Amino acid sequence: MNPQLTTRLRHLRLSGMAEALPLRLEQATAAPLAHLDFLDLLVQDELTRRADRLFARRLKQAGITQVKEFSSFEWAFNPKIPRARLVDLATARFIRDHHGALLIGPPGVGKSHAAVAIAVGAIRAGYHAFVRSTFDLAQDFAEADAGGERRAFVQRLTTVDLLVLEDFGNWGIPLTKLTPICSVRRRGGLPSESG
């Protein structure tokens, strides 16, 4: 294989093609491919690589360290969980329609798993998400205030498509610490909560 070709592909920021090229050349040699089919496979490899990188970048921006989806959710644990409604939320249609969602229930029923699964679904649908516990978000506000970066932090929160706050009622956070979170909701046009 020509090493200059690989260098040129990387220079053009076509690293997906550069990485797939040896395999695709082997494939074309083993079972002859038409030139157009060979090129189509390489372009598909590049698109797949870019989509994977975008997904990974958006997961990181969202603060999601472990991908959770409804395919791994333990539905049998509690048959009263509204499966169809939760799976529908993971399509992110509610974001497009400017609606909100509020997941309420006792500890240990899968709310955190569901919240992350919904955020992952939103990311797969092309939206930006941010997942944070309410306690950590209150701490983020305190740090932003201390560093004089509150405006930038609020701007970040108001520009995400989906803001997921976990454990909103479980931490015993004083009302004064929740005030900044509520003010972000009023300012930024984040969708209101609805059941």
Secondary structure, DSSP 8 states (H G I E B T S, - for coil): --HHHHHHHHHTT-HHHHHHHHHHHHHHHHS---HHHHHHHHHHHHHHHHHHHHHHHHHHHHT-SS---GGG--GGG-TTS-HHHHHHHTTTHHHHTT--------TTSSHHHHHHHHHHHHHHTT--EEEEEHHHHHHHHHHHHHTT-HHHHHHHHHH-SEEEEE-TTTS---HHHHHHHHHHHHHHT------
